[in-house]
Amino acid sequence: MKMQIYLSGFDKVTQISKGMSGDQKYLVEKGGRTYLLRSADSSEYIQKKKEYDYLNHLSKAKLSVPECIAFEKCDEDEKVYTLLSWITGEEAEEIIPKVTEREQYSYGVLAGKILREIHENSPKIDTSKNWYDRYFEVIEPRIYAFRQEGIPFEGHEKILRFIEENKKLLKSRPLCHHHGDYHLGNLIINEEKLWVIDWHTIDFDNIGDPWYEFNRISTEYPMFAKGQIDGYFENQVPEEFWKLFALYLSASAITSIVWAKYWAPDELDSIMELNKSVLRIFDGMENPIPLWYRR
């Protein structure tokens, strides 16, 4: 399918406003088939090509991801277009609150198994730059920003101290490609099958420690979160996972405060509550196995 036809070449076009990606997104139809069309500025061509190639790699491995249909740069409107198959179903964040805890756990197990398959099918990557350096060149400035202009709260020094005391654990971690934003809003449930959508780059060029993906785990539904961990590790969670899990979760929470202060003030209260909940579930950062998992 030639992408130069852009929107005029489809039988039906509906713009999609949901989501925080900078891409423009459309639900499009042609010849009785439904697709997702994403457009971005042509200056993003290299990054978007990387995203497309990675997703195409996973699609060809028959994983639960959208099928890649076409990718092309259009000089006429200075845009780059990605055409993917449309995944039917409901977002997991709409379904999970409505089902039993047993069903939440089952869906979590499925989400964990799929995440592991994604990591195991990661294409070969450049490992010349280790994960410790990749992670802290991004996180250190954010921690510094929090110390300078963040909003202090009771216990925040415990979080910062935990990060500092355990940062050495990142030096020996393996690397793989990430999804980058693995949470309920990017999971689609169709009957009993689960699909993973929204494969646009977030942090670290979506390359890093496989376990970093758990920093966006949906802890508001503890049984789903517990299932995701159990499913990923096939009920054999290694002891070394927990400190890294606590570090990634707490660092993500505390470094979000300054971002919310300036860019998303409406979310600031919820992010402050998230940081307080981090302290609660990890017993003031004294126990890296979260309270909801122990229960």
PAZA-831343 format. One record per residue (C-alpha): x, y, z; residue number from 1. Coordinates in nm, 3 decimals, padded with zeros to 5 digits. Layout:
<filos>
<filo px="X" py="Y" pz="Z" n="NUM"/>
...
</filos>
This chain:
<filos>
<filo px="00.000" py="00.000" pz="00.000" n="1"/>
<filo px="00.149" py="00.336" pz="-00.102" n="2"/>
<filo px="00.168" py="00.571" pz="00.192" n="3"/>
<filo px="00.163" py="00.886" pz="-00.023" n="4"/>
<filo px="-00.213" py="00.843" pz="-00.042" n="5"/>
<filo px="-00.215" py="00.954" pz="00.321" n="6"/>
<filo px="-00.566" py="01.006" pz="00.459" n="7"/>
<filo px="-00.739" py="01.064" pz="00.127" n="8"/>
<filo px="-00.662" py="00.712" pz="00.014" n="9"/>
<filo px="-00.866" py="00.540" pz="00.284" n="10"/>
<filo px="-01.236" py="00.466" pz="00.279" n="11"/>
<filo px="-01.286" py="00.596" pz="00.633" n="12"/>
<filo px="-01.066" py="00.799" pz="00.869" n="13"/>
<filo px="-01.116" py="00.866" pz="01.240" n="14"/>
<filo px="-00.860" py="01.064" pz="01.438" n="15"/>
<filo px="-00.755" py="00.922" pz="01.776" n="16"/>
<filo px="-00.688" py="01.178" pz="02.048" n="17"/>
<filo px="-00.611" py="00.942" pz="02.337" n="18"/>
<filo px="-00.250" py="00.885" pz="02.442" n="19"/>
<filo px="00.055" py="01.095" pz="02.529" n="20"/>
<filo px="00.264" py="01.016" pz="02.221" n="21"/>
<filo px="00.357" py="01.308" pz="01.998" n="22"/>
<filo px="00.239" py="01.110" pz="01.695" n="23"/>
<filo px="-00.087" py="01.184" pz="01.520" n="24"/>
<filo px="-00.296" py="00.866" pz="01.519" n="25"/>
<filo px="-00.585" py="00.756" pz="01.302" n="26"/>
<filo px="-00.817" py="00.459" pz="01.280" n="27"/>
<filo px="-00.842" py="00.401" pz="00.905" n="28"/>
<filo px="-01.032" py="00.156" pz="00.687" n="29"/>
<filo px="-00.965" py="00.032" pz="00.333" n="30"/>
<filo px="-01.106" py="-00.262" pz="00.145" n="31"/>
<filo px="-01.290" py="-00.393" pz="00.450" n="32"/>
<filo px="-00.976" py="-00.397" pz="00.667" n="33"/>
<filo px="-00.900" py="-00.172" pz="00.963" n="34"/>
<filo px="-00.558" py="-00.025" pz="01.040" n="35"/>
<filo px="-00.379" py="00.211" pz="01.275" n="36"/>
<filo px="-00.201" py="00.493" pz="01.092" n="37"/>
<filo px="00.059" py="00.694" pz="01.284" n="38"/>
<filo px="00.226" py="01.007" pz="01.148" n="39"/>
<filo px="00.525" py="01.201" pz="01.281" n="40"/>
<filo px="00.746" py="01.481" pz="01.158" n="41"/>
<filo px="00.997" py="01.367" pz="00.897" n="42"/>
<filo px="01.281" py="01.478" pz="01.127" n="43"/>
<filo px="01.196" py="01.170" pz="01.337" n="44"/>
<filo px="01.252" py="00.934" pz="01.045" n="45"/>
<filo px="01.554" py="00.750" pz="01.192" n="46"/>
<filo px="01.387" py="00.691" pz="01.529" n="47"/>
<filo px="01.056" py="00.587" pz="01.377" n="48"/>
<filo px="01.235" py="00.346" pz="01.143" n="49"/>
<filo px="01.404" py="00.185" pz="01.445" n="50"/>
<filo px="01.068" py="00.148" pz="01.618" n="51"/>
<filo px="00.909" py="-00.003" pz="01.306" n="52"/>
<filo px="01.194" py="-00.249" pz="01.248" n="53"/>
<filo px="01.186" py="-00.367" pz="01.610" n="54"/>
<filo px="00.809" py="-00.415" pz="01.608" n="55"/>
<filo px="00.831" py="-00.595" pz="01.273" n="56"/>
<filo px="01.094" py="-00.828" pz="01.424" n="57"/>
<filo px="00.856" py="-00.920" pz="01.708" n="58"/>
<filo px="00.558" py="-00.950" pz="01.474" n="59"/>
<filo px="00.744" py="-01.198" pz="01.254" n="60"/>
<filo px="00.822" py="-01.400" pz="01.568" n="61"/>
<filo px="00.442" py="-01.437" pz="01.609" n="62"/>
<filo px="00.425" py="-01.248" pz="01.938" n="63"/>
<filo px="00.113" py="-01.068" pz="02.060" n="64"/>
<filo px="00.189" py="-00.737" pz="01.886" n="65"/>
<filo px="00.039" py="-00.548" pz="01.589" n="66"/>
<filo px="00.134" py="-00.660" pz="01.239" n="67"/>
<filo px="00.355" py="-00.416" pz="01.049" n="68"/>
<filo px="00.199" py="-00.323" pz="00.714" n="69"/>
<filo px="00.401" py="-00.031" pz="00.575" n="70"/>
<filo px="00.648" py="00.242" pz="00.662" n="71"/>
<filo px="00.735" py="00.539" pz="00.445" n="72"/>
<filo px="00.861" py="00.897" pz="00.445" n="73"/>
<filo px="00.655" py="01.140" pz="00.244" n="74"/>
<filo px="00.841" py="01.447" pz="00.116" n="75"/>
<filo px="00.523" py="01.625" pz="00.008" n="76"/>
<filo px="00.400" py="01.692" pz="00.361" n="77"/>
<filo px="00.730" py="01.624" pz="00.543" n="78"/>
<filo px="00.583" py="01.339" pz="00.744" n="79"/>
<filo px="00.680" py="00.981" pz="00.819" n="80"/>
<filo px="00.399" py="00.726" pz="00.829" n="81"/>
<filo px="00.361" py="00.392" pz="01.001" n="82"/>
<filo px="00.072" py="00.161" pz="00.912" n="83"/>
<filo px="-00.010" py="-00.122" pz="01.153" n="84"/>
<filo px="-00.289" py="-00.374" pz="01.190" n="85"/>
<filo px="-00.568" py="-00.258" pz="01.420" n="86"/>
<filo px="-00.596" py="-00.461" pz="01.742" n="87"/>
<filo px="-00.959" py="-00.507" pz="01.842" n="88"/>
<filo px="-01.064" py="-00.545" pz="02.203" n="89"/>
<filo px="-01.073" py="-00.339" pz="02.521" n="90"/>
<filo px="-00.789" py="-00.176" pz="02.707" n="91"/>
<filo px="-00.685" py="-00.378" pz="03.009" n="92"/>
<filo px="-00.721" py="-00.071" pz="03.231" n="93"/>
<filo px="-01.095" py="-00.080" pz="03.152" n="94"/>
<filo px="-01.139" py="-00.454" pz="03.212" n="95"/>
<filo px="-00.915" py="-00.529" pz="03.511" n="96"/>
<filo px="-01.119" py="-00.319" pz="03.761" n="97"/>
<filo px="-01.433" py="-00.514" pz="03.665" n="98"/>
<filo px="-01.307" py="-00.871" pz="03.708" n="99"/>
<filo px="-01.235" py="-01.084" pz="04.015" n="100"/>
<filo px="-00.895" py="-01.089" pz="04.183" n="101"/>
<filo px="-00.845" py="-01.443" pz="04.052" n="102"/>
<filo px="-00.901" py="-01.317" pz="03.696" n="103"/>
<filo px="-00.676" py="-01.017" pz="03.760" n="104"/>
<filo px="-00.400" py="-01.254" pz="03.863" n="105"/>
<filo px="-00.453" py="-01.472" pz="03.553" n="106"/>
<filo px="-00.430" py="-01.172" pz="03.321" n="107"/>
<filo px="-00.120" py="-01.060" pz="03.510" n="108"/>
<filo px="00.044" py="-01.398" pz="03.458" n="109"/>
<filo px="-00.031" py="-01.371" pz="03.086" n="110"/>
<filo px="00.115" py="-01.018" pz="03.075" n="111"/>
<filo px="00.430" py="-01.141" pz="03.248" n="112"/>
<filo px="00.476" py="-01.433" pz="03.010" n="113"/>
<filo px="00.435" py="-01.207" pz="02.705" n="114"/>
<filo px="00.685" py="-00.957" pz="02.846" n="115"/>
<filo px="00.938" py="-01.235" pz="02.891" n="116"/>
<filo px="00.881" py="-01.350" pz="02.531" n="117"/>
<filo px="00.942" py="-00.994" pz="02.412" n="118"/>
<filo px="01.273" py="-00.984" pz="02.598" n="119"/>
<filo px="01.378" py="-01.331" pz="02.483" n="120"/>
<filo px="01.314" py="-01.231" pz="02.121" n="121"/>
<filo px="01.511" py="-00.908" pz="02.148" n="122"/>
<filo px="01.727" py="-00.855" pz="01.836" n="123"/>
<filo px="02.102" py="-00.816" pz="01.873" n="124"/>
<filo px="02.200" py="-00.479" pz="02.019" n="125"/>
<filo px="02.514" py="-00.275" pz="02.080" n="126"/>
<filo px="02.638" py="-00.356" pz="02.432" n="127"/>
<filo px="02.939" py="-00.123" pz="02.429" n="128"/>
<filo px="02.762" py="00.108" pz="02.676" n="129"/>
<filo px="02.663" py="-00.068" pz="02.996" n="130"/>
<filo px="02.328" py="-00.032" pz="03.170" n="131"/>
<filo px="02.469" py="00.153" pz="03.474" n="132"/>
<filo px="02.594" py="00.435" pz="03.253" n="133"/>
<filo px="02.282" py="00.438" pz="03.036" n="134"/>
<filo px="02.052" py="00.459" pz="03.337" n="135"/>
<filo px="02.229" py="00.711" pz="03.556" n="136"/>
<filo px="02.314" py="00.960" pz="03.283" n="137"/>
<filo px="01.936" py="01.005" pz="03.260" n="138"/>
<filo px="01.835" py="00.956" pz="03.625" n="139"/>
<filo px="02.111" py="01.152" pz="03.802" n="140"/>
<filo px="02.006" py="01.488" pz="03.651" n="141"/>
<filo px="01.647" py="01.413" pz="03.749" n="142"/>
<filo px="01.750" py="01.332" pz="04.107" n="143"/>
<filo px="01.954" py="01.652" pz="04.115" n="144"/>
<filo px="01.649" py="01.844" pz="03.990" n="145"/>
<filo px="01.441" py="01.695" pz="04.271" n="146"/>
<filo px="01.697" py="01.800" pz="04.533" n="147"/>
<filo px="01.705" py="02.154" pz="04.390" n="148"/>
<filo px="01.339" py="02.223" pz="04.316" n="149"/>
<filo px="01.133" py="01.918" pz="04.403" n="150"/>
<filo px="00.863" py="01.907" pz="04.669" n="151"/>
<filo px="01.004" py="01.741" pz="04.984" n="152"/>
<filo px="00.788" py="01.492" pz="05.172" n="153"/>
<filo px="00.833" py="01.280" pz="05.482" n="154"/>
<filo px="01.059" py="00.989" pz="05.394" n="155"/>
<filo px="01.200" py="01.121" pz="05.067" n="156"/>
<filo px="01.556" py="01.092" pz="05.200" n="157"/>
<filo px="01.496" py="00.721" pz="05.260" n="158"/>
<filo px="01.415" py="00.678" pz="04.892" n="159"/>
<filo px="01.722" py="00.874" pz="04.781" n="160"/>
<filo px="01.945" py="00.680" pz="05.021" n="161"/>
<filo px="01.808" py="00.346" pz="04.899" n="162"/>
<filo px="01.885" py="00.442" pz="04.539" n="163"/>
<filo px="02.239" py="00.549" pz="04.630" n="164"/>
<filo px="02.313" py="00.235" pz="04.835" n="165"/>
<filo px="02.189" py="-00.003" pz="04.565" n="166"/>
<filo px="02.297" py="00.168" pz="04.241" n="167"/>
<filo px="02.597" py="-00.066" pz="04.215" n="168"/>
<filo px="02.356" py="-00.352" pz="04.134" n="169"/>
<filo px="02.304" py="-00.205" pz="03.786" n="170"/>
<filo px="02.667" py="-00.259" pz="03.683" n="171"/>
<filo px="02.627" py="-00.627" pz="03.596" n="172"/>
<filo px="02.284" py="-00.620" pz="03.433" n="173"/>
<filo px="02.224" py="-00.758" pz="03.081" n="174"/>
<filo px="02.072" py="-00.550" pz="02.802" n="175"/>
<filo px="01.775" py="-00.611" pz="02.575" n="176"/>
<filo px="01.520" py="-00.411" pz="02.379" n="177"/>
<filo px="01.230" py="-00.276" pz="02.585" n="178"/>
<filo px="00.868" py="-00.208" pz="02.511" n="179"/>
<filo px="00.931" py="00.106" pz="02.717" n="180"/>
<filo px="00.586" py="00.170" pz="02.860" n="181"/>
<filo px="00.449" py="-00.167" pz="02.969" n="182"/>
<filo px="00.133" py="-00.097" pz="03.168" n="183"/>
<filo px="-00.242" py="-00.162" pz="03.159" n="184"/>
<filo px="-00.313" py="00.127" pz="02.922" n="185"/>
<filo px="-00.097" py="-00.035" pz="02.654" n="186"/>
<filo px="-00.245" py="-00.383" pz="02.685" n="187"/>
<filo px="-00.553" py="-00.488" pz="02.488" n="188"/>
<filo px="-00.771" py="-00.781" pz="02.593" n="189"/>
<filo px="-00.961" py="-00.965" pz="02.320" n="190"/>
<filo px="-01.155" py="-01.253" pz="02.475" n="191"/>
<filo px="-00.878" py="-01.442" pz="02.660" n="192"/>
<filo px="-00.592" py="-01.311" pz="02.448" n="193"/>
<filo px="-00.373" py="-01.016" pz="02.542" n="194"/>
<filo px="-00.202" py="-00.783" pz="02.292" n="195"/>
<filo px="00.070" py="-00.521" pz="02.345" n="196"/>
<filo px="00.034" py="-00.186" pz="02.167" n="197"/>
<filo px="00.201" py="00.161" pz="02.154" n="198"/>
<filo px="00.559" py="00.078" pz="02.060" n="199"/>
<filo px="00.704" py="00.427" pz="02.059" n="200"/>
<filo px="01.032" py="00.505" pz="02.234" n="201"/>
<filo px="01.028" py="00.635" pz="02.591" n="202"/>
<filo px="01.360" py="00.635" pz="02.784" n="203"/>
<filo px="01.710" py="00.502" pz="02.711" n="204"/>
<filo px="01.629" py="00.447" pz="02.343" n="205"/>
<filo px="01.425" py="00.152" pz="02.476" n="206"/>
<filo px="01.738" py="-00.051" pz="02.551" n="207"/>
<filo px="01.831" py="-00.162" pz="02.900" n="208"/>
<filo px="01.794" py="-00.407" pz="03.185" n="209"/>
<filo px="01.498" py="-00.639" pz="03.113" n="210"/>
<filo px="01.378" py="-00.593" pz="03.470" n="211"/>
<filo px="01.354" py="-00.217" pz="03.427" n="212"/>
<filo px="01.027" py="-00.279" pz="03.241" n="213"/>
<filo px="00.862" py="-00.344" pz="03.579" n="214"/>
<filo px="00.895" py="00.022" pz="03.678" n="215"/>
<filo px="00.551" py="00.085" pz="03.525" n="216"/>
<filo px="00.382" py="-00.216" pz="03.683" n="217"/>
<filo px="00.017" py="-00.151" pz="03.773" n="218"/>
<filo px="00.040" py="-00.165" pz="04.153" n="219"/>
<filo px="-00.310" py="-00.022" pz="04.195" n="220"/>
<filo px="-00.425" py="-00.376" pz="04.114" n="221"/>
<filo px="-00.197" py="-00.587" pz="04.335" n="222"/>
<filo px="-00.315" py="-00.925" pz="04.208" n="223"/>
<filo px="-00.247" py="-00.828" pz="03.848" n="224"/>
<filo px="00.097" py="-00.698" pz="03.949" n="225"/>
<filo px="00.171" py="-01.015" pz="04.147" n="226"/>
<filo px="00.062" py="-01.225" pz="03.849" n="227"/>
<filo px="00.284" py="-01.028" pz="03.611" n="228"/>
<filo px="00.591" py="-01.096" pz="03.825" n="229"/>
<filo px="00.503" py="-01.464" pz="03.878" n="230"/>
<filo px="00.428" py="-01.512" pz="03.509" n="231"/>
<filo px="00.752" py="-01.351" pz="03.399" n="232"/>
<filo px="00.963" py="-01.565" pz="03.631" n="233"/>
<filo px="00.745" py="-01.879" pz="03.614" n="234"/>
<filo px="00.690" py="-01.860" pz="03.993" n="235"/>
<filo px="01.066" py="-01.865" pz="04.061" n="236"/>
<filo px="01.139" py="-01.499" pz="04.139" n="237"/>
<filo px="01.514" py="-01.455" pz="04.194" n="238"/>
<filo px="01.616" py="-01.281" pz="04.516" n="239"/>
<filo px="01.825" py="-01.024" pz="04.329" n="240"/>
<filo px="01.515" py="-00.903" pz="04.142" n="241"/>
<filo px="01.358" py="-00.735" pz="04.442" n="242"/>
<filo px="01.616" py="-00.466" pz="04.521" n="243"/>
<filo px="01.630" py="-00.367" pz="04.156" n="244"/>
<filo px="01.251" py="-00.363" pz="04.141" n="245"/>
<filo px="01.232" py="-00.134" pz="04.446" n="246"/>
<filo px="01.504" py="00.092" pz="04.303" n="247"/>
<filo px="01.338" py="00.130" pz="03.963" n="248"/>
<filo px="00.992" py="00.186" pz="04.110" n="249"/>
<filo px="01.103" py="00.442" pz="04.370" n="250"/>
<filo px="01.337" py="00.627" pz="04.132" n="251"/>
<filo px="01.063" py="00.655" pz="03.872" n="252"/>
<filo px="00.824" py="00.794" pz="04.132" n="253"/>
<filo px="01.050" py="01.053" pz="04.296" n="254"/>
<filo px="01.196" py="01.184" pz="03.970" n="255"/>
<filo px="00.843" py="01.238" pz="03.834" n="256"/>
<filo px="00.774" py="01.514" pz="04.089" n="257"/>
<filo px="00.964" py="01.793" pz="03.915" n="258"/>
<filo px="00.825" py="01.685" pz="03.577" n="259"/>
<filo px="00.469" py="01.705" pz="03.711" n="260"/>
<filo px="00.538" py="02.036" pz="03.884" n="261"/>
<filo px="00.613" py="02.206" pz="03.553" n="262"/>
<filo px="00.451" py="01.995" pz="03.281" n="263"/>
<filo px="00.154" py="01.818" pz="03.442" n="264"/>
<filo px="00.044" py="02.007" pz="03.756" n="265"/>
<filo px="-00.292" py="01.830" pz="03.751" n="266"/>
<filo px="-00.107" py="01.505" pz="03.815" n="267"/>
<filo px="00.116" py="01.637" pz="04.093" n="268"/>
<filo px="-00.108" py="01.528" pz="04.382" n="269"/>
<filo px="-00.133" py="01.172" pz="04.248" n="270"/>
<filo px="00.245" py="01.153" pz="04.200" n="271"/>
<filo px="00.303" py="01.275" pz="04.555" n="272"/>
<filo px="00.066" py="01.001" pz="04.675" n="273"/>
<filo px="00.256" py="00.750" pz="04.461" n="274"/>
<filo px="00.579" py="00.838" pz="04.643" n="275"/>
<filo px="00.413" py="00.798" pz="04.981" n="276"/>
<filo px="00.273" py="00.461" pz="04.874" n="277"/>
<filo px="00.625" py="00.353" pz="04.766" n="278"/>
<filo px="00.741" py="00.416" pz="05.122" n="279"/>
<filo px="00.447" py="00.218" pz="05.260" n="280"/>
<filo px="00.477" py="-00.089" pz="05.040" n="281"/>
<filo px="00.853" py="-00.116" pz="05.095" n="282"/>
<filo px="00.830" py="-00.058" pz="05.474" n="283"/>
<filo px="01.015" py="00.273" pz="05.459" n="284"/>
<filo px="01.259" py="00.122" pz="05.205" n="285"/>
<filo px="01.359" py="-00.146" pz="05.457" n="286"/>
<filo px="01.203" py="-00.439" pz="05.268" n="287"/>
<filo px="01.236" py="-00.452" pz="04.885" n="288"/>
<filo px="00.961" py="-00.714" pz="04.853" n="289"/>
<filo px="00.644" py="-00.503" pz="04.833" n="290"/>
<filo px="00.373" py="-00.546" pz="05.094" n="291"/>
<filo px="00.112" py="-00.644" pz="04.833" n="292"/>
<filo px="00.329" py="-00.929" pz="04.705" n="293"/>
<filo px="00.397" py="-01.063" pz="05.055" n="294"/>
<filo px="00.024" py="-01.071" pz="05.124" n="295"/>
</filos>
